[in-house]
Amino acid sequence: MDRREGNPVAPATGATVPSSEPSGMSSAAPGGLLAALQQEDVARLANRLAARVSQDADRLPNMRLAAVAAVLRVVDTGPELLFIKRADRDGDPWSGHMAFPGGRLEPGDASLEMTAVRETAEELSLDLTQGVMLGRLDDLAPRSPSLPPIVIRPFIALVPADVTFVPNVEVAATYWVPLAMLRHPDTQAEHVMTINGARARFPGFRVDRYIVWGLTERIVSQLLPLFDP
């Protein structure tokens, strides 16, 4: 697992992808990104995302909309998925959580896909338009009444293997986690917390010293079966 924490690095670079590729965002892809699209797991994922009909959540009048990007790259050992650890911030209900880059829809965003692109650029200086958007998953909403009323749409992006980051103040750390590790039973874990005096257990995945749980765990659990042979 490749971990980068604390030390800013150069902004992400990479070339663009032909519009004939799945939800391609530009033109003239490098051989490395084309090869990544042809990698067995990624090709299977892309085909299944293209064929599925994603479910939109019911939206109440007071609900905000948001989007996140589950970012993949392909290295010699196979696909890896990018996680961020959010910085500890007062007033942020997801402070310190393991997450995907993303945030709320803003008035200038043409779509929720563009929200995911903008937020990823703001949080990591990672330009998803230098890769390819493979598709989206089902909308999600928090199950806890203590969390803000929000609908979150997850998008799946593929980027060149050599991208780098400049995390902003909202991001404490970044982690590239091998897909094979996430799919291994030993990575499964539980997040335990006390709610109204009672202990509650939530399924999760262990990444470094942390547990991926909650909305991010639900996104990963949607994503992983799409890689199954």
Residue pairs with C-beta under 8 A, 6 or more apart in sequence:
1 175
1 176
1 177
1 178
1 181
1 207
1 208
2 80
2 175
2 176
3 173
3 174
3 175
3 176
3 208
4 165
4 173
4 174
4 175
5 172
5 173
5 174
6 173
8 165
8 166
8 167
9 164
9 165
9 166
10 164
10 166
11 125
11 127
11 164
11 165
11 166
12 124
12 125
12 126
12 127
12 130
12 159
12 163
12 164
12 165
13 130
13 160
13 162
13 163
13 164
14 30
14 33
14 127
14 130
14 131
14 159
14 160
14 162
14 163
15 28
15 29
15 30
15 33
15 130
15 160
16 25
16 26
16 27
16 28
16 29
16 129
16 130
17 24
17 25
17 26
17 27
17 29
17 33
17 34
17 37
17 131
17 132
18 24
18 27
18 28
18 29
19 25
19 26
19 27
21 29
21 34
21 37
21 132
22 37
22 46
22 49
22 50
22 132
22 133
22 134
22 135
23 132
23 133
23 134
23 135
24 132
24 133
25 128
25 129
25 130
25 131
25 132
25 133
26 129
26 130
29 132
30 160
32 160
32 161
32 162
33 131
33 132
33 158
33 159
33 160
35 74
36 42
36 73
36 74
36 158
36 160
36 161
37 43
37 46
37 132
37 158
39 74
39 78
39 79
41 78
41 79
41 179
41 227
42 72
42 74
42 79
42 134
42 158
44 226
44 227
44 229
45 134
45 156
45 226
45 227
46 134
46 135
48 226
49 134
49 135
49 136
49 156
49 226
50 135
52 135
54 135
54 136
54 137
54 138
54 139
55 138
55 139
56 139
57 138
57 139
57 140
57 141
57 151
59 65
59 151
60 149
62 149
63 141
63 149
63 150
63 151
64 104
64 105
64 148
64 149
64 150
64 151
65 104
65 105
65 112
65 115
65 150
65 151
65 153
66 102
66 103
66 104
66 105
66 112
66 115
66 150
66 151
66 152
66 153
67 102
67 103
67 105
67 112
67 113
67 115
67 116
67 119
67 152
67 153
67 154
67 155
68 99
68 100
68 101
68 102
68 103
68 116
68 119
68 152
68 153
68 154
68 155
68 219
69 100
69 101
69 102
69 116
69 117
69 119
69 120
69 128
69 154
69 155
69 156
69 157
70 81
70 82
70 100
70 137
70 154
70 155
70 156
70 157
70 219
70 220
70 223
71 81
71 82
71 100
71 101
71 120
71 126
71 128
71 131
71 157
71 158
71 159
72 79
72 80
72 81
72 82
72 134
72 156
72 157
72 158
72 159
72 179
73 79
73 80
73 82
73 158
73 159
73 160
73 161
73 163
73 176
74 80
74 158
74 161
75 161
77 178
77 180
78 178
78 179
78 180
79 178
79 179
79 227
80 176
80 177
80 178
80 179
81 176
81 177
81 179
81 182
81 220
81 223
82 100
82 101
82 174
82 175
82 176
82 177
83 98
83 99
83 100
83 174
83 175
83 177
83 207
83 212
83 216
84 98
84 99
84 100
84 101
84 123
84 124
84 167
84 171
84 172
84 173
84 174
84 175
85 96
85 97
85 98
85 99
85 171
85 172
85 173
85 174
85 175
85 210
86 92
86 94
86 95
86 96
86 97
86 98
86 99
86 170
86 171
86 172
87 95
87 96
87 169
87 170
87 171
87 172
88 95
88 96
88 172
89 95
89 170
93 146
93 147
93 148
94 214
96 172
97 213
97 214
97 216
98 175
98 207
98 210
98 211
98 212
98 213
98 216
99 215
99 216
100 154
100 216
100 219
101 116
101 119
101 120
101 123
101 124
101 126
101 171
102 115
102 116
102 119
102 120
102 152
103 115
103 119
103 122
103 123
104 115
104 150
105 112
105 115
106 115
106 118
109 115
109 118
112 153
112 155
113 133
113 136
113 155
116 128
116 153
116 155
116 157
117 127
117 128
117 129
120 126
120 128
120 157
121 127
121 128
122 168
123 167
123 168
123 170
123 171
124 165
124 166
124 167
124 168
124 171
124 174
125 165
125 166
125 167
125 168
126 159
126 163
126 165
128 157
128 159
130 159
130 160
130 163
131 157
131 158
131 159
131 160
131 163
132 157
132 158
133 155
133 156
133 157
134 156
134 157
134 158
135 155
135 156
136 153
136 154
136 155
136 156
137 153
137 154
137 155
137 156
137 219
137 222
137 223
138 154
138 222
139 151
139 152
139 153
140 151
140 152
140 153
140 154
140 215
140 218
140 219
141 149
141 150
141 151
141 152
142 148
142 149
142 150
142 214
142 215
152 215
154 219
154 222
154 223
156 223
165 174
167 173
167 174
175 207
175 208
177 207
179 224
179 227
181 187
182 205
182 220
182 224
183 224
183 227
187 205
187 206
187 207
188 203
188 204
188 205
188 206
189 203
189 204
189 205
189 206
189 211
190 201
190 202
190 203
190 204
190 211
191 201
191 202
191 203
191 204
191 211
191 213
191 214
192 199
192 200
192 201
192 202
193 199
193 200
193 202
194 200
202 213
202 214
202 217
203 213
203 217
203 221
204 211
204 212
204 213
204 217
205 211
205 212
205 213
205 217
205 220
206 212
212 220
